[in-house]
Amino acid sequence: MATKAINSPLTYGLGNLAIMLPSTAFSLFYSFYYIDTLGLAVGLYAIARSIYVVWDAAVQPVSGFLSDKTRTRWGRRTPWIVTGIPLYALFFVLLYSVPDAVEGLGLFFWFLAFMLLFETAMAIISVNYLSLFPEIFTDANRRTRVSVIQQAFYIVALLVGTAVTPLLYDSVGFSGMAIAYAIAFVVLMVISIAFTRENPQASVEEPLPLREAFAITLKNGPFWIYNVSYTFAAAVVGLISSTIAFYAKYVLLIEGGLVSITLLTTFALVIPMAVAWYFVVRRVGILRSYKVSIAVFALTVLPLFFARDFISGLVAGAILSIGIAGHFVIPQLVQSQIIDVDAAKTGRRREGIYTAVANFMARTSALLTALAFAIVGGLFGYVSGEQAGPDPAGTFIFLTSAVPLGFLVISFVIALFLKQRDVTVPGADREDEPDAELPVQPLVP
């Protein structure tokens, strides 16, 4: 039993559940906590998030390069993950534990400091954990199956984060909520990493020097096309996640349990939709599925423009789940194929540097989110929960529907520049073939 658990989709995917429990509580509620609850001005919030993006630009690539360069008896990734576990838990708790005496600029600096520290720990954990995916799971079919299971765990984290988090901070406060999630993260991550074994063949070759490693990465055109496209799509998830509490309050006019039910329904439906996308990938291949998923995602944000109450909000959320599922399952399959092409050309597995740069690009979506928040908030007169302006409902209708639609159109247009040769390993059988190359297999072996 223990042997079967080594590098199984379930034990590897459990790490995603561990990481995403605190991350979901952060992404869904930190803006609501700092802006609406503590009174941080939107302008200061946007400044802090912009600094965060600059910080991330340094932390992510360095984490990836150091990970690729590491050589120990435990592998390249595992020592970094073990080191990052207590830091990730600690800084998450402090981020949600602002003392009562901290306000004004003090609140801004507290938010900035612990957001940067939390992001640093997250970079260490996520870069190394995600780098294991293309390294351990080497064929397209198995990657697709693992991705579905991994994202199913992610949805479980979203369900817990969206449904349980409001109940937790209502009963034990934001700090108590953070402590509960930090404990869950430590337990689950330790279990996952205990059953993970790295591929020793991936670190046989000497790593590239720093300058050469970054030069090759920066010159990889398909990698950048994919990541710019993905960044705009990720900005949609970030924007909807960070504004959903506002949308429920000001547009749907619901709170408490009804908010939890709406979010629970939306994310619960993502799991079967993720399985459906697995069969789409089998049918049309990875690259075409990626492009289709963006177009579908764009269509599924439109109902958010029309929802005005609890029932219509449920319907809009159910439709949105289709687009979210495709966004969760397919992109990392495209990136893994691009990494395989690079490995064939350079003779080295460099998941760390590619994952780090990709993570940074995904994090820049936070800048797009912050800018959209600041610009739209300014246009509609929304400053904070204490100064909501004349039309807070209009503010968050625009932020959850019109802006996401625009971002997804840009993402789709950029994705059109990716070609099949960009995800096909030279001299190898095509790994992005429909049907014949991806036979039907159970999702969990």
HUBELUR-V654808 format. One record per run of one state. SS is the DSSP state (a for helix, b for strand, c for the rest). FROM is the first residue (numbers start at 1). LEN is the number of residues. If there is no record, write none. Layout:
SS/FROM/LEN
SS/FROM/LEN
//
This chain:
c/1/1
a/2/4
c/6/3
a/9/29
c/38/4
a/42/28
c/70/8
a/78/18
c/96/9
a/105/32
c/137/3
a/140/55
c/195/5
a/200/4
c/204/6
a/210/9
c/219/2
a/221/30
c/251/6
a/257/28
c/285/1
a/286/15
c/301/1
a/302/4
c/306/4
a/310/37
c/347/4
a/351/30
c/381/11
a/392/24
c/416/4
a/420/4
c/424/11
a/435/3
c/438/8
//
